[in-house]
Amino acid sequence: MQEPDTRRIDLSLEPLDDFVVVQPSDEESETNLGLILPASAEADCRTGVLTAVGGEVTGVEPGDKVLFPSEAGYEVRLAGNAVRVMRRSELIARVHD
């Protein structure tokens, strides 16, 4: 009998209700209008890209770049990558580059 390969685990995270999953940005960015969005931990706000949304979420969709408070939601690690799971109401704005 062959043992399952435990080194490679494909994980997906499907948020429920009004929760969203955000992949935080690791770099400072500047929008076309000159708004500088810092990624440092000391910043009050961070940016990231929505990777998944719950069934009750409106106004945003996966792939949108969003602004959120640094302390919003819960940090979850999936296959070595940190993502934030938070309620839709914790998102501040959608960022248009």
FENQUI-V750690 format. One line per field, one symbol per residue. ss: DSSP state (H for helix, E for strand, C for the rest). psi: psi as a letter, one per 40 degrees, with the letter a starting at -180 (. if undefined). burial: I if it has 16 or more other ideal C-beta (glycine too) atoms within 10 Angstrom, else O. A space follows every 50 residues. Layout:
ss = ???
psi = ???
burial = ???
This chain:
ss = CCCCCCCCCCCCCCCCCCEEEEEECCCCEECCCCCEECCCCCCCEEEEEE EEECCCCCCCCCCCEEEEECCCCEEEEECCEEEEEEEHHHEEEECCC
psi = hhiihedhhhiihhiibfiihhhiieiiihideehhhieideidiiiihh diiidehieiihehhihiideiahhhhhfehhihhiideehdihhh.
burial = OOOOOOOOOOOOOOIOOIIIIIOIIOOOOOOOOOOOIIIOOOOOOIIIOI IIIIOOIOOIOOOIIIOIOOOIIOOOOOOOOOIIIIOIOIIOOOIOO
